[in-house]
Amino acid sequence: MKVRVPAITIASVILLCAAGGAARAGGFADGEVGIASPLGDNDYDNGFDASPKIGVHIGSWLREQDHVLMGVELGADLTFLDGPGIANVDTSYHRVRALAGLRLAYDVSKMIRVSARMAVGADYTRFHASATILTPDSTQSNVGLAIDPSVALQLHIGGGSYGVQLGIPVGTHNGKGNDALVNYTSYDFDFMFVASADID
């Protein structure tokens, strides 16, 4: 299944950043922790359960217009995938994503901020089964495309912002041969707690 990066959306935000508004100095950083729950496709959804996920982002605000902040970001996240077990064999599954993208933030009031982000990058997924007396070590992995859109609602408290982030990230994989298990398109529903800080 092919997944197309929403180029029109990204191009629109780039044009918005380039047009009008005042230059904005400073940046932002945030950390998140939560749960990634599989939505599809069938191969992925049937094989995995809701899994713990952590992530970090850091970026720079570029423009400010009508109380809307526009910036760019880099990020990474790690998901400890809850995958199928094998009798008498230690198994581990994890996914690492490296991302770059755009972020919009709007301060509704002095207390409330809403934001949206869109990032794309690399999705590295690895499955490992430890050796036993009867079976050798087995590792399958693949690097695919990651697309990570999300929205967040946060409260300004003290010097930071705290709240929840909801996302539906996508990862495409086409593992073949010895990596055939990593051949699917993953869709997750992410429910994350996020803490952010603006950096002057």
C-alpha positions as CSV (number, residue, x, y, z in Angstrom):
1,M,0.0,0.0,0.0
2,K,1.4,3.4,-1.0
3,V,1.2,6.3,1.3
4,R,1.6,9.8,-0.2
5,V,3.1,12.6,1.8
6,P,0.5,15.5,1.9
7,A,2.7,17.8,-0.1
8,I,-0.1,20.4,-0.6
9,T,-0.5,20.8,3.2
10,I,3.3,21.1,3.7
11,A,3.6,23.6,0.8
12,S,0.8,25.7,2.2
13,V,2.4,25.9,5.6
14,I,5.8,26.9,4.0
15,L,4.1,29.6,2.0
16,L,2.3,30.8,5.2
17,C,5.7,31.0,7.0
18,A,7.2,32.9,4.1
19,A,4.4,35.4,3.7
20,G,3.8,38.2,6.1
21,G,4.1,38.2,9.8
22,A,7.0,39.2,12.0
23,A,10.2,37.2,12.4
24,R,10.2,35.4,15.7
25,A,13.3,34.7,17.7
26,G,13.6,31.7,20.0
27,G,12.7,28.1,19.8
28,F,11.0,25.2,21.7
29,A,11.6,21.8,23.1
30,D,9.2,19.1,24.3
31,G,9.1,15.6,25.6
32,E,6.2,13.1,25.4
33,V,5.2,9.8,26.9
34,G,2.2,7.7,26.2
35,I,0.6,4.8,24.3
36,A,0.6,3.9,20.6
37,S,-2.5,1.8,19.7
38,P,-2.5,0.0,16.4
39,L,-5.3,0.8,13.9
40,G,-4.1,-1.1,10.8
41,D,-3.3,-2.5,8.4
42,N,-4.4,-6.0,9.2
43,D,-0.9,-7.6,9.3
44,Y,0.2,-4.9,11.8
45,D,-3.0,-4.6,13.8
46,N,-3.5,-8.3,14.2
47,G,0.1,-8.8,15.4
48,F,0.6,-6.0,17.8
49,D,-1.1,-4.5,20.9
50,A,-1.1,-1.0,22.4
51,S,2.6,-0.2,23.2
52,P,4.5,2.4,25.3
53,K,6.1,5.2,23.4
54,I,8.4,8.1,24.3
55,G,9.6,11.0,22.1
56,V,11.4,14.3,22.0
57,H,11.2,17.3,19.7
58,I,13.3,20.5,19.4
59,G,12.8,23.4,17.0
60,S,12.8,27.0,16.1
61,W,10.0,29.5,15.7
62,L,10.3,31.4,12.4
63,R,7.3,33.7,12.2
64,E,4.5,35.1,14.3
65,Q,1.3,36.4,12.7
66,D,-2.0,37.1,14.5
67,H,-0.9,35.2,17.6
68,V,0.0,32.2,15.5
69,L,3.6,30.8,15.8
70,M,5.1,29.0,12.9
71,G,8.2,26.9,13.2
72,V,10.3,24.0,12.1
73,E,11.3,21.0,14.2
74,L,13.5,17.9,14.5
75,G,12.3,14.9,16.6
76,A,12.8,11.3,17.5
77,D,10.6,8.7,19.2
78,L,10.9,5.1,20.4
79,T,8.1,2.6,20.7
80,F,8.5,-0.6,22.6
81,L,6.2,-2.7,20.4
82,D,4.1,-5.3,22.2
83,G,4.3,-8.0,19.6
84,P,3.5,-11.7,19.3
85,G,5.3,-14.1,21.7
86,I,7.0,-17.4,20.8
87,A,6.9,-20.3,23.3
88,N,10.1,-20.6,25.2
89,V,11.8,-17.8,23.2
90,D,12.7,-14.3,24.4
91,T,11.4,-11.8,21.8
92,S,11.7,-8.1,21.5
93,Y,10.2,-5.6,19.1
94,H,10.9,-1.9,18.8
95,R,10.5,1.0,16.5
96,V,12.7,4.2,16.2
97,R,11.7,7.2,14.2
98,A,13.8,10.2,13.2
99,L,11.6,13.1,11.9
100,A,11.7,16.6,10.6
101,G,8.7,18.8,10.1
102,L,6.6,21.9,10.7
103,R,4.7,23.2,13.7
104,L,1.9,25.8,14.2
105,A,0.9,27.0,17.7
106,Y,-1.8,29.4,18.7
107,D,-2.1,30.8,22.2
108,V,-5.9,30.9,22.8
109,S,-5.3,32.8,26.0
110,K,-2.5,33.3,28.5
111,M,-3.2,29.8,29.9
112,I,-4.2,27.8,26.8
113,R,-2.2,26.8,23.7
114,V,-3.3,24.6,20.8
115,S,-0.8,23.3,18.2
116,A,-0.5,21.1,15.2
117,R,2.5,19.5,13.7
118,M,3.4,17.5,10.6
119,A,6.7,15.6,10.3
120,V,8.2,13.0,7.9
121,G,11.3,10.9,8.2
122,A,12.6,7.4,8.6
123,D,11.0,4.5,10.5
124,Y,13.4,1.8,11.7
125,T,11.6,-1.3,13.0
126,R,13.4,-4.3,14.4
127,F,12.2,-7.8,15.6
128,H,14.6,-10.0,17.6
129,A,14.2,-13.6,18.9
130,S,17.0,-14.8,21.3
131,A,18.7,-18.0,20.7
132,T,17.8,-21.2,22.6
133,I,19.2,-24.7,22.7
134,L,16.9,-25.5,19.7
135,T,16.8,-22.2,17.8
136,P,19.5,-19.7,16.7
137,D,19.3,-15.9,17.2
138,S,16.9,-14.3,14.6
139,T,16.7,-10.7,13.7
140,Q,14.5,-9.0,11.1
141,S,14.5,-5.2,10.4
142,N,13.5,-2.7,7.8
143,V,13.8,1.1,7.3
144,G,10.6,2.7,5.9
145,L,8.9,6.0,5.5
146,A,7.3,7.7,8.6
147,I,4.6,10.3,8.4
148,D,3.6,11.8,11.8
149,P,0.7,14.3,12.1
150,S,-0.6,15.3,15.5
151,V,-2.5,18.0,17.4
152,A,-2.0,19.1,21.0
153,L,-3.9,21.0,23.8
154,Q,-1.7,22.4,26.5
155,L,-1.9,24.7,29.6
156,H,0.8,27.2,30.4
157,I,1.9,26.6,33.9
158,G,5.0,28.3,35.3
159,G,7.7,28.3,32.7
160,G,6.3,25.4,30.7
161,S,3.3,24.0,28.9
162,Y,1.6,20.7,29.8
163,G,-1.1,18.7,28.1
164,V,-2.1,16.0,25.8
165,Q,-1.2,15.2,22.2
166,L,-3.2,13.1,19.8
167,G,-1.7,11.7,16.6
168,I,-2.2,9.1,13.8
169,P,1.4,8.3,12.6
170,V,2.0,6.1,9.6
171,G,4.9,3.8,8.8
172,T,5.5,1.9,5.6
173,H,7.7,-1.2,5.3
174,N,8.5,-3.6,2.5
175,G,10.8,-6.1,4.2
176,K,11.7,-9.1,2.0
177,G,13.6,-12.3,2.2
178,N,15.0,-12.6,5.7
179,D,13.1,-9.5,6.8
180,A,9.8,-10.6,5.4
181,L,8.0,-10.1,8.8
182,V,8.6,-6.3,8.5
183,N,6.3,-5.9,5.5
184,Y,3.2,-3.9,6.3
185,T,1.9,-0.3,6.6
186,S,1.3,0.6,10.2
187,Y,-1.3,3.1,11.4
188,D,-1.4,4.0,15.1
189,F,-3.5,6.2,17.3
190,D,-1.2,7.9,19.7
191,F,-2.3,9.3,23.1
192,M,0.6,11.2,24.6
193,F,1.2,13.4,27.6
194,V,3.5,16.2,26.5
195,A,5.6,18.8,28.4
196,S,7.0,21.8,26.4
197,A,9.0,24.9,26.9
198,D,9.7,27.9,24.8
199,I,13.4,28.8,24.5
200,D,14.3,32.5,24.2
